[in-house]
C-alpha cells in the first residue's frame, strides 16, 4: 500500500471581489489575502492543487474597466491549476472570452458547450493533472445560462440538462477506463440543486468522487454526500476557501481517507500576497480619475438591506427606468444589486460597485390577468422559499398584496385602480429575467407573445442609469408598501 496525500483547494463565483472588507477589527476576503493563504498552504503541503468553479468576471470596476483582462492577470497570480467557465465569463462576448482564455496561465475547461454547426466543443472538456504519482481528472460543466450572456445563440449550444451533462461525463470517463485515475472531480457551474440531481444520476461505477460546485452561491459547512459523491460549494467572493485533505492509495487507486473544511480567508489566518497587492494598486491608480467622477447626489443615503423585500434603492431604480418610457411598469430584479447602500454622494465607483452588471431590457405586452399571474407566482415563491427565490421591485403606481394564508393576490392595482383581467399592460424587465420568465414569473414565451411579440428596447441599462443620474440631483426614494406579503 502506497499512500500519498493530496490537498485540493477551491473557490467559486468570485465576481471580481478583489478588495477585503473590514469586519470586527480584521480584514476579510479579497484576492490578496486569498493569495497569501494559498501560498501558506502550498508551503505546508507540497501536493496542493487549486481549482476555480467559474464566474471569475464582472462584479467590480477593475474588471469592467478592462473587460476581464485585469481579472485574468490577477487570477494568474493566484496560480490556479484548473478552472471551469461560468455564465458570466461570456458577458463581454464569446469572442472576447476566447481571447481571455489565451491570457490565462491556467487551463479553462468545459465539456458541454459547443459550436452549433459542427457540435465541436469550444474548450478542452477535461484536464488530467499528475502530482506525486497521483492522476487527478477534472471535468468542467456549465449551466445553459451561458447562452444568455453569449448572445449569439444560433452559433453556440449547450447540452442543456442534467441528463445531457451526465452523458458527457460518462463519455469522458469511458475514454480513460484504461488510465489509472486516482481521483475524479467535476467542476460544475450549474447550481447546488442541479449538482444534487447530477450526483443522483451518475453510475457509481464511473468513479466520480467530488463535485465542486458554483452558480447558486451556496455556502456549505459540510459536504453533501449523494451516491458516495461529496458535493461542496463555498458561497461567493473570496471570503472563504474550500479545502480537501485526501489520502490516496496509488496502488489500488482508492481514497483511504478524506476530510473537507470551509476556511475563513481573513487577516487572522493569513497575510496578503505582496505582488497581488501591488498589482491591485496599479489598477486602482489607472482608473482613479474615472472612478471618482461624481454622477449625482441623493438627499440621503438610500438602502437595500434585503434582496427579498421592497427597498429604497429598488424603488428608485425601478422608477428611473420606467419614467418617460414606452412601457407602463418595470419589474426590477432585486438581486441585481451587489451592495446594501448608496449615496448621498454617488460617484462612478460606488454606482458600479452596487450595480456592476450591464443588462439589456425587454418589453412584453400582456393582459391584466397575465400580470396578476406573474406577480402571484413570484410573491408566493418569495414566501415559500424564505428568501431563495427571485424578487422584483415594481415601479411607481403599482400596489401588490399577497396573502400567504389564502394563497391569493388580494390586491393588484395600478395608479389607484384594480387591474382588470382584460387590461393591456406593457411591462419591461431585464434580459436574465425575460429569458427565465417561466421559472421566475410563471409565464412561458408563448403566453407573452399572444398580444404582441416581445421587444428589445434597451441595449445597455447601465448607460441609461448613468445618464439619468448625471442629470438629476437630490434624488430621494422611500419604501412605500408597494409590495406587501401578509403572513
C-alpha positions as a printed NumPy array, in Angstrom:
array([[  0.   ,   0.   ,   0.   ],
       [  1.462,   3.358,  -1.132],
       [ -0.424,   6.268,   0.473],
       [  0.041,   9.788,  -0.905],
       [ -1.527,  12.947,   0.495],
       [ -3.322,  15.481,  -1.708],
       [ -4.614,  18.892,  -0.639],
       [ -7.278,  20.224,  -3.009],
       [ -8.33 ,  23.862,  -2.546],
       [-11.219,  25.522,  -4.349],
       [-13.201,  28.757,  -4.804],
       [-16.311,  29.668,  -6.768],
       [-18.128,  32.757,  -8.043],
       [-15.523,  35.365,  -7.03 ],
       [-17.159,  38.084,  -9.216],
       [-14.131,  40.33 ,  -9.089],
       [-14.283,  40.613,  -5.267],
       [-10.716,  41.857,  -5.173],
       [-10.837,  44.094,  -2.12 ],
       [-11.088,  42.933,   1.516],
       [-13.826,  44.069,   3.874],
       [-13.392,  45.351,   7.412],
       [-15.165,  43.188,   9.999],
       [-14.689,  43.108,  13.761],
       [-11.28 ,  44.73 ,  13.507],
       [ -9.896,  42.373,  10.89 ],
       [ -9.646,  42.24 ,   7.106],
       [-11.94 ,  39.666,   5.492],
       [-11.653,  38.277,   1.974],
       [-10.098,  39.885,  -1.066],
       [ -7.75 ,  38.405,  -3.623],
       [ -4.502,  39.438,  -1.906],
       [ -5.409,  37.707,   1.36 ],
       [ -6.52 ,  34.647,  -0.6  ],
       [ -3.197,  34.644,  -2.45 ],
       [ -1.342,  34.767,   0.847],
       [ -3.403,  31.9  ,   2.242],
       [ -2.808,  29.766,  -0.862],
       [  0.965,  30.322,  -0.651],
       [  0.939,  29.444,   3.041],
       [ -0.922,  26.162,   2.447],
       [  1.283,  25.25 ,  -0.518],
       [  4.417,  25.673,   1.601],
       [  2.974,  23.406,   4.294],
       [  1.617,  20.825,   1.812],
       [  3.663,  20.364,  -1.391],
       [  0.963,  18.203,  -3.049],
       [ -1.553,  21.05 ,  -3.326],
       [ -3.902,  21.88 ,  -6.205],
       [ -6.199,  24.903,  -6.519],
       [ -9.367,  24.869,  -8.656],
       [-11.914,  27.556,  -9.564],
       [-15.545,  26.742, -10.424],
       [-16.412,  29.746, -12.592],
       [-17.839,  33.29 , -12.685],
       [-14.492,  34.994, -12.376],
       [-15.623,  38.153, -14.168],
       [-17.874,  41.14 , -13.53 ],
       [-18.779,  42.485, -10.12 ],
       [-16.082,  45.187,  -9.881],
       [-14.982,  48.368, -11.592],
       [-11.476,  46.974, -12.09 ],
       [-12.96 ,  44.075, -14.04 ],
       [-15.434,  46.052, -16.147],
       [-12.927,  48.832, -16.959],
       [-10.542,  46.329, -18.557],
       [-13.215,  43.883, -19.76 ],
       [-11.836,  40.988, -17.774],
       [ -8.166,  41.294, -18.777],
       [ -7.305,  42.679, -15.337],
       [ -9.168,  39.801, -13.697],
       [ -7.299,  37.157, -15.665],
       [ -3.969,  38.796, -14.811],
       [ -4.85 ,  38.909, -11.107],
       [ -6.182,  35.337, -11.104],
       [ -2.938,  34.269, -12.79 ],
       [ -1.107,  35.488,  -9.665],
       [ -3.153,  33.021,  -7.59 ],
       [ -1.573,  30.249,  -9.701],
       [ -4.681,  28.062, -10.087],
       [ -4.193,  24.642, -11.641],
       [ -7.556,  24.462, -13.401],
       [-10.845,  26.366, -13.726],
       [-14.173,  25.893, -15.398],
       [-16.146,  28.69 , -17.037],
       [-19.237,  30.286, -15.525],
       [-22.128,  32.008, -17.269],
       [-20.675,  35.484, -16.597],
       [-17.484,  34.559, -18.426],
       [-19.309,  35.39 , -21.679],
       [-20.675,  38.779, -20.553],
       [-18.145,  40.615, -22.722],
       [-18.979,  38.413, -25.707],
       [-17.963,  34.96 , -26.796],
       [-15.057,  36.12 , -28.957],
       [-13.679,  38.111, -26.021],
       [-13.974,  35.06 , -23.784],
       [-11.873,  33.042, -26.212],
       [ -9.323,  35.87 , -26.189],
       [ -9.289,  35.922, -22.38 ],
       [ -8.677,  32.181, -22.385],
       [ -5.407,  32.865, -24.225],
       [ -4.439,  35.339, -21.489],
       [ -4.883,  32.735, -18.76 ],
       [ -1.866,  30.885, -17.382],
       [ -4.167,  28.074, -16.269],
       [ -6.479,  25.662, -18.072],
       [-10.115,  26.656, -18.627],
       [-12.17 ,  23.5  , -19.155],
       [-15.751,  22.833, -20.21 ],
       [-17.339,  19.667, -21.558],
       [-20.85 ,  20.742, -22.555],
       [-20.559,  23.944, -24.614],
       [-20.172,  23.539, -28.367],
       [-20.386,  25.163, -31.813],
       [-23.891,  24.537, -33.138],
       [-22.955,  23.771, -36.735],
       [-20.241,  21.199, -36.019],
       [-21.005,  20.127, -32.428],
       [-17.315,  20.757, -31.723],
       [-16.555,  21.74 , -28.145],
       [-15.299,  25.286, -27.585],
       [-12.934,  24.323, -24.759],
       [-10.934,  21.359, -23.641],
       [-13.503,  19.283, -21.749],
       [-11.21 ,  17.942, -19.054],
       [ -7.757,  18.144, -17.524],
       [ -5.669,  15.333, -16.023],
       [ -3.141,  16.644, -13.52 ],
       [ -0.319,  14.411, -12.325],
       [  1.183,  15.226,  -8.959],
       [  3.481,  12.996,  -6.872],
       [  2.412,   9.901,  -8.777],
       [ -1.32 ,  10.685,  -8.468],
       [ -3.546,  11.304, -11.505],
       [ -6.442,  13.718, -10.887],
       [ -9.154,  14.046, -13.558],
       [-11.118,  17.334, -13.665],
       [-14.219,  17.735, -15.891],
       [-15.978,  21.1  , -16.402],
       [-19.763,  21.554, -16.725],
       [-21.652,  24.829, -17.368],
       [-25.283,  25.939, -16.956],
       [-27.259,  26.801, -20.096],
       [-27.471,  30.417, -18.818],
       [-24.172,  30.91 , -20.657],
       [-26.335,  31.277, -23.759],
       [-27.979,  34.39 , -22.357],
       [-24.591,  36.016, -21.773],
       [-23.018,  34.898, -25.047],
       [-25.89 ,  36.29 , -27.086],
       [-25.283,  34.518, -30.411],
       [-27.383,  31.517, -29.51 ],
       [-27.592,  30.346, -33.113],
       [-23.794,  29.925, -33.171],
       [-23.261,  28.076, -29.915],
       [-25.125,  25.475, -27.936],
       [-25.038,  23.823, -24.552],
       [-26.069,  20.329, -23.589],
       [-28.958,  21.724, -21.648],
       [-29.967,  19.427, -18.838],
       [-28.533,  17.183, -16.183],
       [-29.081,  14.074, -18.293],
       [-27.048,  15.594, -21.141],
       [-24.305,  16.61 , -18.724],
       [-24.325,  13.083, -17.339],
       [-23.768,  11.648, -20.821],
       [-20.835,  13.989, -21.447],
       [-19.246,  12.952, -18.167],
       [-19.768,   9.267, -18.977],
       [-18.2  ,   9.721, -22.415],
       [-15.068,  11.363, -20.998],
       [-14.63 ,   8.875, -18.167],
       [-15.185,   5.925, -20.521],
       [-12.38 ,   7.246, -22.698],
       [ -9.976,   6.84 , -19.776],
       [-11.019,   3.43 , -18.475],
       [ -7.51 ,   2.142, -19.128],
       [ -5.827,   5.076, -17.387],
       [ -5.192,   4.735, -13.668],
       [ -7.154,   7.742, -12.434],
       [ -6.827,   8.228,  -8.679],
       [ -9.442,  10.973,  -8.177],
       [-12.261,  12.25 , -10.421],
       [-13.543,  15.78 ,  -9.789],
       [-16.436,  17.572, -11.504],
       [-16.035,  21.352, -11.611],
       [-19.636,  22.399, -12.166],
       [-21.313,  25.734, -12.677],
       [-24.939,  24.603, -12.606],
       [-26.096,  25.33 ,  -9.034],
       [-26.416,  23.249,  -5.881],
       [-29.809,  21.702,  -6.7  ],
       [-28.59 ,  20.578, -10.118],
       [-25.396,  19.212,  -8.547],
       [-27.534,  17.004,  -6.306],
       [-29.614,  15.82 ,  -9.257],
       [-26.458,  15.07 , -11.225],
       [-24.957,  13.07 ,  -8.364],
       [-28.142,  11.024,  -8.088],
       [-27.965,  10.079, -11.781],
       [-24.293,   9.182, -12.028],
       [-23.5  ,   5.478, -12.034],
       [-21.218,   4.722,  -9.043],
       [-19.122,   2.582, -11.399],
       [-17.96 ,   5.79 , -13.114],
       [-15.914,   6.578, -10.039],
       [-16.803,  10.268,  -9.658],
       [-15.516,  11.308,  -6.232],
       [-16.19 ,  15.034,  -5.858],
       [-18.433,  17.772,  -7.239],
       [-17.021,  21.246,  -6.646],
       [-19.996,  23.448,  -7.455],
       [-20.868,  27.062,  -8.21 ],
       [-23.567,  29.367,  -9.64 ],
       [-26.094,  29.195,  -6.773],
       [-23.665,  30.823,  -4.281],
       [-24.457,  28.113,  -1.746],
       [-22.271,  28.225,   1.344],
       [-21.93 ,  24.723,   2.747],
       [-20.415,  23.942,   6.116],
       [-20.043,  20.24 ,   5.414],
       [-20.2  ,  18.206,   2.189],
       [-23.487,  16.86 ,   0.912],
       [-22.914,  13.195,   0.095],
       [-25.039,  11.546,  -2.604],
       [-24.089,   8.254,  -4.252],
       [-20.769,   8.438,  -2.373],
       [-20.042,  11.707,  -4.194],
       [-19.097,  14.649,  -1.988],
       [-20.704,  17.933,  -3.128],
       [-19.209,  21.211,  -1.89 ],
       [-19.545,  24.941,  -2.563],
       [-18.213,  27.979,  -0.665],
       [-20.686,  30.8  ,  -1.332],
       [-19.207,  33.575,  -3.464],
       [-16.352,  36.059,  -3.477],
       [-13.027,  35.348,  -1.809],
       [-14.215,  35.335,   1.82 ],
       [-13.946,  31.554,   2.071],
       [-11.819,  28.767,   0.685],
       [-12.736,  25.099,   0.446],
       [-10.107,  22.547,   1.432],
       [ -9.984,  18.792,   0.893],
       [ -7.248,  16.729,   2.554],
       [ -7.212,  13.344,   0.855],
       [ -5.11 ,  10.243,   1.391],
       [ -4.923,   8.151,  -1.778],
       [ -3.566,   4.627,  -2.222],
       [ -1.92 ,   4.878,  -5.641],
       [ -1.538,   1.106,  -5.862],
       [ -5.288,   0.438,  -5.699],
       [ -6.268,   3.945,  -6.893],
       [ -8.651,   4.33 ,  -3.969],
       [ -9.337,   7.06 ,  -1.443],
       [ -8.369,   5.868,   2.021],
       [ -9.316,   8.992,   3.927],
       [-10.92 ,  12.31 ,   3.01 ],
       [-11.689,  15.424,   5.023],
       [-13.203,  18.757,   3.915],
       [-13.343,  22.074,   5.703],
       [-14.548,  25.594,   4.993],
       [-11.715,  28.038,   5.666],
       [-12.148,  31.713,   6.546],
       [ -9.948,  33.982,   4.462],
       [ -9.087,  36.817,   6.84 ],
       [ -6.158,  38.609,   8.412],
       [ -6.319,  36.309,  11.449],
       [ -5.339,  33.344,   9.279],
       [ -3.047,  34.765,   6.606],
       [ -1.117,  37.758,   5.326],
       [ -1.845,  39.421,   1.969],
       [  0.279,  38.5  ,  -1.015],
       [  2.65 ,  41.369,  -1.811],
       [  2.622,  41.03 ,  -5.613],
       [ -1.164,  40.857,  -5.79 ],
       [ -1.485,  43.915,  -3.569],
       [  0.905,  45.857,  -5.807],
       [ -0.981,  44.787,  -8.941],
       [ -4.257,  45.953,  -7.382],
       [ -2.727,  49.318,  -6.502],
       [ -1.59 ,  49.767, -10.096],
       [ -5.061,  49.029, -11.473],
       [ -6.694,  51.372,  -8.964],
       [ -4.341,  54.216,  -9.876],
       [ -5.118,  53.803, -13.578],
       [ -8.886,  54.069, -13.099],
       [ -8.918,  56.52 , -10.199],
       [ -9.825,  59.58 , -12.266],
       [-12.816,  57.949, -13.941],
       [-13.911,  56.19 , -10.746],
       [-14.047,  59.433,  -8.748],
       [-16.339,  61.136, -11.289],
       [-19.478,  62.316,  -9.465],
       [-22.69 ,  61.116, -11.098],
       [-25.224,  62.683,  -8.734],
       [-26.217,  63.321,  -5.147],
       [-29.078,  61.877,  -3.119],
       [-30.872,  63.712,  -0.324],
       [-29.633,  60.979,   1.98 ],
       [-28.11 ,  57.527,   1.911],
       [-30.536,  55.05 ,   0.317],
       [-30.597,  51.426,   1.385],
       [-31.184,  47.937,   0.039],
       [-30.927,  45.788,   3.197],
       [-32.633,  42.667,   1.842],
       [-32.911,  41.417,  -1.741],
       [-36.277,  39.749,  -0.983],
       [-38.325,  42.747,   0.086],
       [-39.144,  46.217,  -1.218],
       [-36.279,  48.677,  -0.732],
       [-35.497,  52.345,  -1.243],
       [-32.886,  51.641,  -3.902],
       [-35.056,  49.037,  -5.621],
       [-37.901,  51.535,  -5.949],
       [-35.517,  54.218,  -7.216],
       [-34.004,  52.026,  -9.927],
       [-37.418,  50.726, -10.994],
       [-38.752,  54.286, -11.217],
       [-35.731,  55.663, -13.094],
       [-36.088,  53.046, -15.831],
       [-39.87 ,  53.462, -16.129],
       [-40.022,  57.258, -16.121],
       [-40.535,  58.785, -19.584],
       [-40.504,  55.295, -21.093],
       [-42.74 ,  53.5  , -23.591],
       [-43.933,  50.947, -21.019],
       [-46.264,  51.087, -18.033],
       [-44.472,  49.007, -15.421],
       [-40.863,  47.985, -14.762],
       [-40.013,  44.864, -12.786],
       [-36.545,  45.356, -11.356],
       [-34.676,  42.207, -10.325],
       [-33.676,  42.998,  -6.754],
       [-30.782,  40.531,  -6.886],
       [-29.053,  42.817,  -9.422],
       [-27.682,  44.863,  -6.541],
       [-24.298,  43.908,  -5.093],
       [-24.441,  46.134,  -2.039],
       [-26.754,  47.411,   0.677],
       [-26.491,  51.194,   0.391],
       [-25.689,  54.057,  -1.976],
       [-25.216,  57.812,  -1.572],
       [-25.606,  60.517,  -0.586],
       [-22.71 ,  61.31 ,  -2.955],
       [-22.79 ,  58.889,  -5.871],
       [-19.566,  58.602,  -7.835],
       [-18.928,  56.198, -10.682],
       [-17.076,  53.77 ,  -8.418],
       [-19.904,  53.463,  -5.89 ],
       [-22.514,  53.156,  -8.668],
       [-20.633,  50.343, -10.39 ],
       [-19.919,  48.757,  -7.034],
       [-23.59 ,  48.313,  -6.25 ],
       [-24.761,  47.742,  -9.851],
       [-21.87 ,  46.061, -11.704],
       [-23.738,  44.055, -14.346],
       [-24.987,  45.588, -17.595],
       [-28.344,  44.326, -18.809],
       [-30.492,  44.571, -21.882],
       [-34.165,  45.347, -21.269],
       [-37.128,  43.611, -22.923],
       [-40.725,  44.827, -23.102],
       [-43.675,  42.445, -23.164],
       [-47.306,  43.307, -23.859],
       [-49.666,  41.242, -21.719],
       [-53.2  ,  41.2  , -20.338],
       [-54.025,  42.124, -16.764],
       [-54.735,  38.516, -15.788],
       [-51.269,  37.536, -17.041],
       [-49.641,  40.288, -14.997],
       [-51.537,  39.087, -11.919],
       [-50.309,  35.559, -12.604],
       [-46.707,  36.815, -12.751],
       [-46.987,  38.753,  -9.501],
       [-48.759,  35.937,  -7.676],
       [-46.08 ,  33.491,  -8.827],
       [-43.057,  35.441,  -7.618],
       [-44.613,  36.628,  -4.357],
       [-45.73 ,  33.095,  -3.497],
       [-42.262,  31.749,  -4.318],
       [-40.68 ,  34.5  ,  -2.214],
       [-42.819,  33.461,   0.759],
       [-42.389,  29.704,   0.309],
       [-38.656,  29.796,  -0.37 ],
       [-37.919,  32.018,   2.63 ],
       [-35.533,  34.133,   0.605],
       [-34.066,  31.975,  -2.155],
       [-36.481,  32.904,  -4.989],
       [-36.203,  35.872,  -7.345],
       [-37.843,  39.08 ,  -6.105],
       [-38.894,  42.161,  -8.082],
       [-39.25 ,  45.765,  -7.048],
       [-42.027,  47.451,  -9.006],
       [-42.15 ,  50.951, -10.462],
       [-44.414,  53.629,  -9.023],
       [-48.169,  53.258,  -9.313],
       [-48.177,  49.51 ,  -8.667],
       [-49.616,  48.07 ,  -5.433],
       [-49.41 ,  44.353,  -4.683],
       [-50.696,  42.459,  -1.642],
       [-50.179,  38.702,  -1.37 ],
       [-51.996,  36.825,   1.413],
       [-49.958,  33.726,   2.23 ],
       [-52.747,  32.213,   4.349],
       [-55.229,  32.125,   1.477],
       [-52.6  ,  31.995,  -1.319],
       [-54.32 ,  34.929,  -3.018],
       [-53.104,  38.11 ,  -4.657],
       [-55.697,  40.174,  -2.823],
       [-54.578,  43.479,  -4.347],
       [-53.068,  44.117,  -7.765],
       [-53.621,  47.738,  -8.689],
       [-52.062,  50.335, -10.971],
       [-52.426,  54.073, -10.491],
       [-55.019,  53.529,  -7.764],
       [-57.29 ,  51.198,  -9.725],
       [-57.504,  47.427,  -9.557],
       [-56.08 ,  45.932, -12.73 ],
       [-58.765,  44.358, -14.946],
       [-58.168,  40.908, -16.408],
       [-58.541,  42.276, -19.949],
       [-56.468,  45.425, -19.354],
       [-53.465,  45.657, -21.679],
       [-50.164,  46.416, -19.95 ],
       [-46.671,  46.98 , -21.273],
       [-44.174,  45.523, -18.811],
       [-40.376,  45.719, -19.009],
       [-37.766,  43.533, -17.331],
       [-34.072,  42.692, -17.543],
       [-32.873,  40.09 , -20.041],
       [-31.923,  37.489, -17.421],
       [-35.457,  37.559, -16.037],
       [-37.016,  37.693, -19.503],
       [-35.072,  34.586, -20.515],
       [-36.174,  32.808, -17.339],
       [-39.715,  34.163, -17.275],
       [-41.387,  30.77 , -16.919],
       [-39.325,  29.74 , -13.898],
       [-39.22 ,  33.133, -12.186],
       [-42.61 ,  34.614, -13.128],
       [-44.793,  31.704, -14.203],
       [-45.429,  32.704, -17.842],
       [-44.   ,  30.909, -20.862],
       [-42.73 ,  32.534, -24.061],
       [-45.915,  31.612, -25.942],
       [-48.119,  33.399, -23.401],
       [-46.116,  36.619, -23.52 ],
       [-46.235,  36.653, -27.331],
       [-50.025,  36.327, -27.717],
       [-50.795,  40.045, -27.935],
       [-47.513,  41.368, -29.312],
       [-44.055,  39.973, -29.874],
       [-41.591,  40.92 , -27.078],
       [-39.221,  43.754, -27.973],
       [-35.641,  44.53 , -27.052],
       [-35.869,  48.196, -26.011],
       [-32.599,  48.916, -24.147],
       [-29.194,  47.541, -25.11 ],
       [-27.304,  48.686, -22.007],
       [-29.259,  49.673, -18.912],
       [-26.174,  50.956, -17.044],
       [-25.769,  53.668, -19.697],
       [-29.406,  54.661, -19.165],
       [-28.965,  54.782, -15.407],
       [-25.744,  56.79 , -15.736],
       [-27.497,  59.297, -17.998],
       [-30.458,  59.707, -15.636],
       [-28.257,  60.011, -12.563],
       [-25.904,  62.519, -14.193],
       [-28.753,  64.95 , -14.936],
       [-30.536,  64.555, -11.59 ],
       [-29.693,  65.9  ,  -8.157],
       [-31.034,  65.492,  -4.631],
       [-32.818,  62.278,  -5.557],
       [-34.808,  60.526,  -2.866],
       [-36.791,  57.317,  -2.545],
       [-38.775,  55.562,   0.166],
       [-40.302,  52.212,   0.95 ],
       [-43.95 ,  52.897,   0.13 ],
       [-45.505,  49.489,   0.753],
       [-45.804,  48.916,  -2.951],
       [-45.417,  45.225,  -2.12 ],
       [-46.864,  43.504,   0.959],
       [-46.76 ,  39.832,   1.88 ],
       [-49.285,  39.002,   4.601],
       [-48.069,  36.106,   6.755]])
